[in-house]
């Protein structure tokens, strides 16, 4: 009999936005279907939890697994900041103390496949190839997450014909309104686009809209459309990489 792999526990930030919740649930459902297809003989358990705003939280989510069932937590977060390094790390430690092996996979970004999704969203919104773009990111007080965001801006710039700059919606500088104003001043004759490096619709997307760019792209996930295949693949890759790196702990 084939041994079942460790559970895949997807953990999002959580949101009060109904559209954001639908979008994240759509991603999770697509991931669960992909897991079942990849492991048809011994399909891992799949669960969805949240670090903030929504329930179930991470401990409650892990508690729904079979006693002692090992798990890989895959953060449904675009950058690895406080929630990954503190909240999820603490949840994994608590689970280990209770007899459950848990490892944490990497965040979804940076990743070139996310650049593909960002460019697609810009085209869908009507941006031209050479339009100046400001990449809108949530921001974090964790310097490692800020580095990840700058990395994604550099990747988007390398794949774009026009100039790309970066604006943060919280915690870090430059703030998005200032980045938009600077881009307008530098390129006064051009349409300005904002690319949304946000996982799903919600509060931060509304803040991005408030900067009134000429073109505003939608987030990586949309509530009324299938999750991008690129993102589903990233989630599975993060799961499998973490599983392989900690095979001795999860056996």
Backbone bond lengths (Angstrom), bond angles and torsions (degrees), N, CA, C in turn:
res aa  C-N    CA-C-N  psi(-1)  N-CA   C-N-CA  omega(-1)  CA-C   N-CA-C  phi
1 X - - - 1.470 - - 1.531 109.46 -
2 X 1.334 116.49 132.22 1.462 121.46 179.96 1.519 110.52 -71.21
3 X 1.341 115.67 131.76 1.457 119.48 179.01 1.520 110.11 -73.89
4 X 1.311 115.65 133.88 1.456 119.01 -178.60 1.527 110.16 -72.30
5 X 1.330 118.44 133.09 1.467 121.11 177.73 1.525 111.02 -64.88
6 X 1.337 116.62 165.33 1.468 119.43 178.51 1.523 111.85 -61.21
7 X 1.296 115.52 154.87 1.462 121.08 179.56 1.526 110.55 -63.02
8 X 1.311 115.03 147.18 1.460 121.27 171.40 1.519 107.11 -101.38
9 X 1.325 115.95 111.23 1.465 121.83 -179.54 1.520 107.77 -107.83
10 X 1.309 116.19 103.21 1.464 121.86 178.65 1.527 108.39 -82.86
11 X 1.327 116.30 131.88 1.460 120.13 -176.86 1.522 109.48 -127.31
12 X 1.309 116.34 115.83 1.461 121.90 177.48 1.526 109.86 -95.83
13 X 1.332 115.37 170.56 1.462 119.12 175.28 1.519 110.58 -66.54
14 X 1.326 115.65 -43.10 1.462 120.85 -172.43 1.520 110.05 102.13
15 X 1.314 116.83 146.74 1.459 121.31 -178.01 1.520 109.64 -152.49
16 X 1.318 115.99 154.40 1.464 120.92 173.89 1.518 111.39 -91.58
17 X 1.338 117.24 -4.00 1.462 121.35 -179.10 1.520 110.45 -78.13
18 X 1.328 119.09 123.47 1.470 120.38 176.78 1.526 111.88 -59.36
19 X 1.343 116.62 -39.37 1.462 119.42 178.86 1.529 110.79 -66.59
20 X 1.341 116.18 -39.21 1.451 119.59 178.04 1.515 112.24 -64.44
21 X 1.319 116.62 -39.44 1.465 120.03 178.69 1.526 111.18 -65.21
22 X 1.334 116.61 -41.02 1.461 120.01 178.37 1.529 110.61 -63.93
23 X 1.337 116.34 -40.13 1.461 120.29 -178.47 1.521 111.17 -64.67
24 X 1.324 117.13 -44.75 1.465 120.61 -179.62 1.519 110.54 -67.99
25 X 1.313 116.68 -40.08 1.470 119.49 177.25 1.531 110.47 -62.30
26 X 1.332 116.18 -37.54 1.455 119.28 177.46 1.520 111.78 -62.45
27 X 1.337 116.95 -40.31 1.458 120.13 176.40 1.517 110.51 -63.26
28 X 1.325 116.79 -46.22 1.458 119.66 -179.22 1.524 111.19 -61.32
29 X 1.320 117.05 -43.54 1.464 119.61 -179.92 1.525 110.64 -62.10
30 X 1.334 116.78 -38.71 1.468 120.12 178.45 1.517 110.85 -67.03
31 X 1.326 116.82 -38.78 1.466 120.82 177.56 1.525 110.06 -64.46
32 X 1.333 117.30 -45.31 1.464 120.83 -179.94 1.524 110.73 -60.06
33 X 1.325 117.26 -40.32 1.467 120.33 178.55 1.528 110.76 -66.47
34 X 1.338 117.04 -39.12 1.459 120.84 179.32 1.526 111.43 -68.11
35 X 1.328 116.46 -36.68 1.470 120.56 176.84 1.522 110.08 -63.22
36 X 1.327 117.07 -44.75 1.466 120.64 179.85 1.524 111.40 -62.55
37 X 1.326 116.39 -35.68 1.468 120.09 179.35 1.532 111.12 -72.48
38 X 1.328 116.66 -36.75 1.465 119.80 -177.64 1.520 111.61 -76.73
39 X 1.317 117.44 -31.26 1.468 121.80 -178.89 1.525 109.93 -121.69
40 X 1.331 117.90 67.25 1.473 119.61 -173.81 1.525 113.82 -69.05
41 X 1.324 118.05 -26.82 1.463 120.28 -175.59 1.527 113.74 -88.48
42 X 1.324 116.01 -23.95 1.469 120.51 179.73 1.525 107.18 -151.16
43 X 1.323 115.45 80.04 1.461 120.33 -172.83 1.527 111.24 -76.21
44 X 1.346 117.36 126.41 1.467 119.08 177.46 1.530 111.70 -64.06
45 X 1.309 115.93 151.81 1.460 120.03 170.10 1.525 108.70 -63.82
46 X 1.315 116.58 146.84 1.458 121.16 174.98 1.522 108.65 -128.35
47 X 1.318 115.57 137.64 1.455 121.46 -179.97 1.527 109.43 -139.75
48 X 1.335 115.86 155.33 1.464 122.35 175.54 1.520 108.86 -122.42
49 X 1.323 116.53 125.77 1.464 122.03 176.59 1.520 109.75 -133.97
50 X 1.335 115.65 -177.07 1.465 120.68 -173.38 1.531 109.55 -144.40
51 X 1.334 114.93 150.47 1.463 118.43 177.79 1.527 112.16 -94.68
52 X 1.331 117.90 -15.30 1.466 120.04 -177.32 1.527 108.80 -156.88
53 X 1.312 116.51 159.40 1.463 126.71 171.14 1.534 112.76 70.79
54 X 1.324 118.25 -53.13 1.453 121.96 -175.45 1.527 112.18 -103.56
55 X 1.297 114.19 165.05 1.461 122.89 171.46 1.529 108.79 -118.18
56 X 1.314 118.98 153.41 1.463 127.10 4.26 1.526 111.91 -79.30
57 X 1.343 115.45 150.14 1.456 119.47 174.55 1.526 108.71 -78.77
58 X 1.323 116.25 -177.02 1.464 119.04 -173.07 1.533 112.24 -66.02
59 X 1.336 120.35 -47.93 1.467 118.87 178.43 1.525 112.86 -58.40
60 X 1.337 116.52 -41.59 1.468 119.55 179.64 1.523 111.26 -66.10
61 X 1.307 116.67 -35.67 1.463 120.44 178.61 1.527 110.89 -66.75
62 X 1.330 116.25 -46.05 1.463 119.73 178.73 1.527 110.89 -62.40
63 X 1.323 116.87 -32.50 1.464 120.63 -178.12 1.520 112.79 -67.73
64 X 1.324 117.66 -16.37 1.470 119.69 178.56 1.529 112.08 -80.63
65 X 1.333 118.12 -9.70 1.462 121.49 178.01 1.526 109.79 -78.94
66 X 1.310 115.43 165.45 1.461 119.81 176.21 1.533 109.32 -63.07
67 X 1.345 118.13 147.46 1.469 120.01 179.36 1.538 110.97 -53.90
68 X 1.317 115.85 128.02 1.450 121.13 177.91 1.514 115.50 78.51
69 X 1.334 118.08 -2.69 1.469 120.34 -179.56 1.524 109.73 -65.52
70 X 1.323 118.79 123.60 1.468 120.32 -179.43 1.519 110.76 -70.58
71 X 1.328 115.27 159.67 1.458 119.23 -175.75 1.519 111.10 -147.84
72 X 1.325 114.58 148.71 1.462 122.85 169.60 1.523 106.90 -112.31
73 X 1.320 116.59 119.38 1.459 120.95 175.20 1.522 108.00 -86.19
74 X 1.326 116.37 122.60 1.464 121.14 175.25 1.527 107.78 -108.35
75 X 1.330 117.68 110.40 1.466 119.63 179.46 1.528 110.85 -67.15
76 X 1.297 117.33 124.02 1.465 121.23 172.03 1.526 107.65 -85.85
77 X 1.306 114.21 59.97 1.456 123.92 -176.72 1.523 107.63 -131.12
78 X 1.328 116.67 140.22 1.456 119.93 -174.98 1.521 112.77 -78.74
79 X 1.322 117.48 -20.63 1.460 121.25 178.49 1.524 108.84 -138.96
80 X 1.327 115.43 152.77 1.468 120.52 -178.32 1.524 109.59 -94.01
81 X 1.330 116.17 97.90 1.449 121.57 178.46 1.518 111.76 -117.76
82 X 1.324 116.01 -142.75 1.463 122.24 -174.63 1.522 112.01 -56.94
83 X 1.328 116.69 -42.28 1.464 118.74 -175.67 1.532 111.69 -63.55
84 X 1.327 116.91 -35.71 1.465 119.83 178.77 1.518 110.65 -76.65
85 X 1.331 116.80 -50.71 1.458 120.77 -171.43 1.529 113.75 -77.26
86 X 1.326 117.17 -20.30 1.465 119.83 -177.96 1.534 110.72 -117.60
87 X 1.333 116.97 -63.61 1.466 119.64 -173.88 1.532 112.12 -61.13
88 X 1.315 116.51 -50.72 1.466 118.67 -177.83 1.521 111.04 -71.88
89 X 1.319 117.12 -35.25 1.470 119.60 177.70 1.521 110.82 -62.65
90 X 1.326 117.17 -40.91 1.462 120.38 178.36 1.527 110.78 -65.85
91 X 1.330 117.17 -40.29 1.463 120.34 179.20 1.526 110.62 -64.33
92 X 1.326 117.18 -38.45 1.467 120.49 178.94 1.520 110.99 -67.18
93 X 1.323 116.68 -39.13 1.464 120.61 178.55 1.523 110.83 -65.21
94 X 1.325 116.58 -43.99 1.465 120.51 178.40 1.528 110.89 -61.85
95 X 1.319 116.24 -39.86 1.464 119.63 179.33 1.521 110.52 -65.74
96 X 1.339 116.62 -40.96 1.467 120.39 178.68 1.519 111.03 -62.81
97 X 1.326 116.27 -40.28 1.468 120.57 178.60 1.527 111.09 -63.08
98 X 1.341 116.02 -26.99 1.464 120.84 179.83 1.529 112.24 -92.53
99 X 1.340 116.44 4.27 1.458 119.76 175.02 1.510 116.63 96.91
100 X 1.347 117.28 13.36 1.466 119.75 178.80 1.530 109.09 -113.81
101 X 1.313 117.76 126.67 1.459 121.68 176.80 1.529 109.44 -77.83
102 X 1.330 115.94 122.68 1.460 121.46 -179.55 1.520 108.67 -135.69
103 X 1.324 116.89 132.25 1.455 121.66 173.27 1.522 108.36 -123.04
104 X 1.319 115.31 157.17 1.463 121.01 -177.12 1.520 108.81 -111.45
105 X 1.311 116.19 126.23 1.459 121.86 177.35 1.523 110.02 -80.50
106 X 1.315 115.33 171.31 1.455 120.14 177.23 1.516 111.91 -71.78
107 X 1.327 115.40 159.42 1.463 120.56 174.44 1.527 109.92 -65.68
108 X 1.310 116.49 168.84 1.461 120.96 -175.67 1.525 112.63 -69.87
109 X 1.309 116.65 -30.38 1.460 120.24 179.57 1.510 111.26 -122.54
110 X 1.335 115.11 166.36 1.462 129.11 1.20 1.530 111.41 -73.75
111 X 1.336 115.32 151.92 1.452 120.13 178.52 1.531 107.76 -164.83
112 X 1.320 116.39 135.79 1.458 119.80 -178.66 1.522 112.21 -63.75
113 X 1.322 117.74 -25.40 1.457 119.53 177.93 1.528 111.39 -66.47
114 X 1.315 117.05 -28.51 1.460 119.92 175.03 1.526 111.20 -70.72
115 X 1.319 116.68 -30.39 1.463 119.76 173.91 1.527 109.66 -60.92
116 X 1.318 116.45 -42.54 1.465 120.68 177.82 1.523 110.87 -57.71
117 X 1.333 116.56 -42.92 1.468 120.00 179.58 1.530 110.46 -68.15
118 X 1.316 117.35 -43.12 1.471 120.20 179.36 1.525 111.35 -59.45
119 X 1.316 117.10 -44.93 1.474 120.65 179.31 1.530 110.49 -64.63
120 X 1.326 117.01 -38.31 1.466 120.04 177.24 1.520 110.62 -61.92
121 X 1.325 116.84 -44.37 1.466 120.12 179.92 1.536 111.06 -63.29
122 X 1.324 117.21 -37.25 1.461 120.24 178.19 1.527 110.60 -64.02
123 X 1.310 117.05 -45.37 1.468 121.13 179.00 1.529 109.94 -62.37
124 X 1.331 117.08 -43.08 1.462 120.94 179.23 1.522 111.65 -60.77
125 X 1.335 116.35 -32.46 1.466 120.81 -179.02 1.516 112.44 -81.71
126 X 1.338 116.79 -10.74 1.455 120.13 177.89 1.508 115.82 103.28
127 X 1.321 117.66 11.36 1.460 120.64 179.13 1.521 110.31 -71.62
128 X 1.335 116.39 144.45 1.454 121.67 175.12 1.511 110.94 -87.88
129 X 1.331 116.17 161.62 1.461 120.99 -176.25 1.517 112.61 -57.97
130 X 1.340 116.92 -36.95 1.465 120.21 -174.16 1.523 113.68 -100.25
131 X 1.329 117.16 3.76 1.469 119.01 179.88 1.525 110.93 -62.67
132 X 1.325 117.95 137.95 1.474 119.26 171.52 1.527 109.85 -61.06
133 X 1.331 115.54 140.82 1.456 121.71 -177.10 1.520 109.53 -126.14
134 X 1.316 115.78 134.76 1.461 121.43 168.73 1.531 106.67 -108.34
135 X 1.313 116.29 123.71 1.461 121.26 177.94 1.525 108.85 -84.82
136 X 1.325 116.46 114.90 1.462 121.69 -179.28 1.518 109.27 -90.13
137 X 1.336 116.53 122.49 1.462 121.78 179.23 1.526 108.93 -124.98
138 X 1.322 115.52 156.25 1.460 119.55 -176.41 1.518 112.17 -65.09
139 X 1.336 116.88 -42.13 1.455 120.38 -177.27 1.508 111.94 92.93
140 X 1.332 115.40 159.09 1.456 120.89 -177.06 1.521 109.12 -158.46
141 X 1.321 116.36 151.97 1.463 121.13 172.68 1.523 111.34 -80.74
142 X 1.342 116.72 -8.37 1.459 121.90 178.96 1.524 108.79 -87.60
143 X 1.325 116.35 120.04 1.463 120.82 -175.94 1.520 111.90 -60.24
144 X 1.327 117.22 -30.76 1.465 119.61 179.99 1.525 111.55 -65.88
145 X 1.309 117.12 -36.92 1.459 120.36 177.61 1.518 110.79 -68.59
146 X 1.325 116.93 -37.77 1.466 120.63 178.04 1.523 110.28 -63.14
147 X 1.323 116.46 -41.11 1.472 120.58 176.49 1.526 110.34 -60.28
148 X 1.333 117.03 -42.28 1.466 121.18 177.84 1.531 110.97 -59.57
149 X 1.331 116.56 -41.80 1.467 120.47 -179.29 1.527 110.86 -66.34
150 X 1.320 116.67 -41.35 1.473 119.69 177.62 1.528 110.38 -64.60
151 X 1.306 116.24 -36.42 1.463 120.96 176.12 1.524 109.95 -60.47
152 X 1.336 117.61 -45.81 1.460 120.15 179.99 1.524 111.39 -64.25
153 X 1.331 117.70 -38.09 1.464 120.21 177.53 1.523 110.49 -62.47
154 X 1.321 116.64 -40.34 1.465 120.41 178.54 1.525 110.95 -66.08
155 X 1.315 117.17 -38.88 1.466 120.58 178.46 1.528 110.70 -65.76
156 X 1.338 116.45 -42.06 1.460 119.72 178.34 1.521 110.41 -64.88
157 X 1.331 117.12 -40.17 1.459 120.60 178.78 1.527 111.54 -62.44
158 X 1.322 116.16 -39.71 1.466 120.39 -179.32 1.526 111.73 -65.95
159 X 1.330 116.59 -25.32 1.465 120.73 -177.62 1.526 112.71 -99.62
160 X 1.329 117.57 3.85 1.462 121.88 -173.52 1.527 111.31 -114.94
161 X 1.335 115.85 149.28 1.460 120.70 177.31 1.521 111.46 -80.74
162 X 1.333 117.00 -29.48 1.451 121.14 -178.67 1.516 112.27 -99.88
163 X 1.326 117.37 174.02 1.462 121.62 -179.76 1.523 111.94 -71.03
164 X 1.312 115.57 145.73 1.461 122.01 179.31 1.518 108.89 -128.19
165 X 1.325 116.26 130.84 1.469 121.83 173.94 1.517 108.64 -125.61
166 X 1.312 116.63 -179.32 1.462 121.87 -170.92 1.518 110.54 -130.86
167 X 1.339 115.98 137.74 1.454 120.89 175.92 1.516 111.04 -137.45
168 X 1.337 116.99 136.29 1.462 122.90 -178.00 1.529 110.20 -100.34
169 X 1.317 115.78 141.88 1.459 120.80 178.52 1.525 112.66 -89.67
170 X 1.314 117.36 -13.37 1.464 121.12 176.33 1.516 109.27 -161.84
171 X 1.316 115.81 158.43 1.471 124.95 163.92 1.526 116.68 71.36
172 X 1.326 118.74 -30.68 1.464 120.61 -175.35 1.526 110.10 -129.69
173 X 1.317 115.56 168.38 1.457 121.85 -178.18 1.528 109.96 -117.81
174 X 1.356 116.93 152.65 1.464 127.97 -1.48 1.525 111.33 -77.69
175 X 1.334 114.85 147.65 1.453 118.26 175.97 1.524 109.65 -70.52
176 X 1.308 115.83 153.36 1.452 120.29 -173.47 1.531 112.81 -56.88
177 X 1.345 121.16 -44.98 1.473 118.52 179.31 1.527 112.27 -58.34
178 X 1.329 116.67 -37.60 1.467 119.65 179.08 1.523 110.90 -69.74
179 X 1.332 116.80 -38.60 1.461 120.43 179.03 1.523 110.93 -66.10
180 X 1.331 117.01 -38.90 1.459 121.04 177.48 1.526 109.93 -65.41
181 X 1.325 117.22 -44.53 1.463 120.74 179.37 1.530 110.85 -62.15
182 X 1.329 117.01 -41.28 1.465 120.39 179.83 1.518 111.30 -65.52
183 X 1.338 116.69 -40.31 1.462 120.12 179.28 1.526 110.71 -66.38
184 X 1.324 117.27 -38.65 1.466 120.24 177.71 1.530 110.30 -64.26
185 X 1.323 116.77 -41.11 1.466 120.19 -179.47 1.525 111.44 -66.68
186 X 1.331 116.12 -35.10 1.459 120.52 -178.17 1.524 112.01 -78.23
187 X 1.333 116.33 -28.40 1.469 120.72 -177.26 1.535 109.25 -130.30
188 X 1.331 117.78 65.46 1.468 120.36 -171.51 1.524 114.23 -65.73
189 X 1.324 118.05 -22.80 1.462 120.44 -177.25 1.524 112.87 -94.56
190 X 1.323 117.21 2.33 1.462 120.68 -174.57 1.524 111.99 -108.57
191 X 1.320 116.26 152.01 1.459 120.25 167.90 1.521 108.04 -70.36
192 X 1.306 115.90 144.40 1.462 120.63 -179.11 1.524 109.87 -112.21
193 X 1.328 115.19 130.51 1.463 120.79 178.90 1.522 109.86 -113.42
194 X 1.314 115.70 144.35 1.462 122.00 171.65 1.524 108.15 -111.72
195 X 1.327 115.74 121.28 1.463 122.06 174.59 1.521 108.12 -92.09
196 X 1.307 116.41 132.95 1.463 121.53 -172.95 1.526 110.66 -97.41
197 X 1.337 115.81 99.66 1.462 120.23 175.23 1.526 108.12 -88.86
198 X 1.325 113.58 62.95 1.455 123.68 178.88 1.521 106.66 -128.02
199 X 1.315 116.84 145.15 1.451 118.81 -174.59 1.520 112.28 -69.43
200 X 1.338 117.18 -39.52 1.458 119.52 -171.31 1.525 110.26 -152.14
201 X 1.333 117.38 165.40 1.471 120.34 176.54 1.523 110.78 -61.39
202 X 1.334 114.71 153.41 1.456 119.61 178.37 1.517 111.04 157.43
203 X 1.302 114.92 -155.74 1.467 122.29 -173.29 1.524 112.54 -56.96
204 X 1.329 117.45 -47.02 1.457 120.05 -176.46 1.529 111.69 -68.20
205 X 1.327 117.74 -35.29 1.462 119.34 176.17 1.520 109.97 -64.16
206 X 1.324 117.49 -36.75 1.463 120.82 176.62 1.527 110.52 -64.17
207 X 1.326 117.58 -38.55 1.470 120.42 176.58 1.525 111.04 -64.42
208 X 1.320 116.25 -39.46 1.465 119.59 177.54 1.522 110.86 -62.47
209 X 1.325 116.21 -41.71 1.464 120.17 179.05 1.521 111.43 -62.75
210 X 1.322 117.14 -31.90 1.457 121.61 -177.74 1.528 112.58 -67.03
211 X 1.326 118.10 -16.36 1.469 120.16 176.95 1.519 111.72 -79.10
212 X 1.318 117.70 -7.05 1.467 125.15 173.12 1.525 113.58 54.49
213 X 1.331 117.38 54.98 1.465 118.38 173.17 1.531 110.22 -71.27
214 X 1.304 116.98 165.99 1.460 119.68 176.15 1.519 111.15 -68.02
215 X 1.325 115.64 -33.80 1.464 121.64 178.18 1.521 108.19 -134.11
216 X 1.318 116.92 127.72 1.461 121.32 176.18 1.518 108.79 -119.23
217 X 1.325 116.83 115.92 1.459 121.00 177.55 1.518 110.49 -76.73
218 X 1.308 116.06 155.60 1.460 121.31 175.91 1.523 109.85 -79.42
219 X 1.328 117.27 163.63 1.466 120.75 178.36 1.527 112.12 -64.21
220 X 1.310 115.50 175.92 1.458 121.29 179.66 1.527 110.62 -57.53
221 X 1.338 116.81 -43.39 1.460 122.07 177.69 1.523 110.21 -104.21
222 X 1.337 115.32 144.51 1.461 120.83 173.33 1.523 108.27 -121.41
223 X 1.319 115.62 146.48 1.466 118.58 -174.52 1.519 112.77 -74.49
224 X 1.342 116.89 -19.62 1.460 120.61 -173.92 1.519 112.27 -111.96
225 X 1.325 117.12 22.35 1.451 120.75 -178.03 1.527 109.27 -146.47
226 X 1.311 116.06 158.86 1.461 120.34 178.93 1.520 110.46 -65.10
227 X 1.307 115.85 148.14 1.466 120.44 176.42 1.520 109.19 -62.40
228 X 1.331 117.89 139.52 1.467 119.44 178.57 1.526 111.42 -57.42
229 X 1.327 115.31 136.89 1.468 119.87 179.16 1.520 111.16 -59.17
230 X 1.345 116.59 -32.55 1.458 120.08 179.28 1.525 111.29 -61.50
231 X 1.326 116.66 -39.54 1.459 119.95 -177.72 1.526 111.10 -72.14
232 X 1.323 116.44 -39.20 1.462 119.68 176.59 1.530 109.62 -60.58
233 X 1.318 116.47 -42.14 1.467 120.42 179.51 1.523 111.09 -63.97
234 X 1.321 117.37 -38.62 1.470 120.58 178.75 1.528 110.36 -62.76
235 X 1.325 117.09 -44.30 1.468 120.24 179.92 1.525 110.27 -59.15
236 X 1.325 116.82 -46.31 1.466 119.27 179.43 1.526 111.73 -65.28
237 X 1.318 116.75 -38.62 1.469 119.69 178.17 1.527 111.21 -63.17
238 X 1.333 116.37 -41.56 1.469 119.29 179.70 1.530 110.12 -64.55
239 X 1.319 116.25 -41.03 1.465 120.94 178.06 1.525 110.58 -60.54
240 X 1.312 116.86 -49.36 1.456 120.10 -174.77 1.528 111.63 -70.06
241 X 1.340 117.32 -35.22 1.471 119.79 177.71 1.520 110.81 -65.60
242 X 1.330 117.41 -42.71 1.469 120.47 179.38 1.520 110.84 -68.07
243 X 1.306 115.83 -38.93 1.467 120.18 178.30 1.528 110.57 -62.30
244 X 1.340 116.85 -44.44 1.466 120.17 -179.38 1.519 111.56 -66.72
245 X 1.332 116.74 -38.83 1.459 120.04 -177.61 1.522 112.66 -69.88
246 X 1.334 116.55 -24.04 1.475 119.97 -177.63 1.518 111.16 -122.36
247 X 1.335 116.73 35.09 1.465 120.74 -175.58 1.524 112.57 -59.82
248 X 1.327 116.03 -34.13 1.474 118.39 -179.39 1.520 111.81 -69.45
249 X 1.329 116.94 -32.89 1.478 120.91 -179.52 1.509 112.12 -79.11
250 X 1.332 116.93 -27.73 1.466 120.49 -173.64 1.528 112.91 -97.83
251 X 1.309 117.35 -2.75 1.469 120.18 -177.62 1.522 110.78 -65.28
